[in-house]
Amino acid sequence: MHERAAGRLAAHAASGGTPAPAPTSATGVPAHGVPEQHAARAIAKFDKNGDGKLDAGELVAMLIAFRQQAKEKLAASQSPAPASGQQPQTHTAPATTIPSPSGN
């Protein structure tokens, strides 16, 4: 996989900045990524200087935002939401008795 990415990057550099076309699946989703319209929305959202590209700082900001969003989705999927009008359940461990040290 890394070889293909490196090849596309080399083709991009050799063409003077014209990106090489991304391989797509039968559904139109790039073989290694997200649909083009999703990428375009992400670039538009994080392209602060309006040049149509993400510089290093813009890319880092986007990756941090995506990572935070993924963490939030994971946390939400792991804790069931309470039914409407009910208090969230809290889970507590059963009480345990710690034995006293012998000889006291």
ABEGO torsion letter per residue (X at the ends): XAAAAAAAAAAAAAAGGBBBBBBBBAAGBBABEBBAAAAAAAAAAABAAGAGBBBAAAAAAAAAAAAAAAAAAAAAAABBBBBBGBBBBBBBBBBBBBBBBBGX
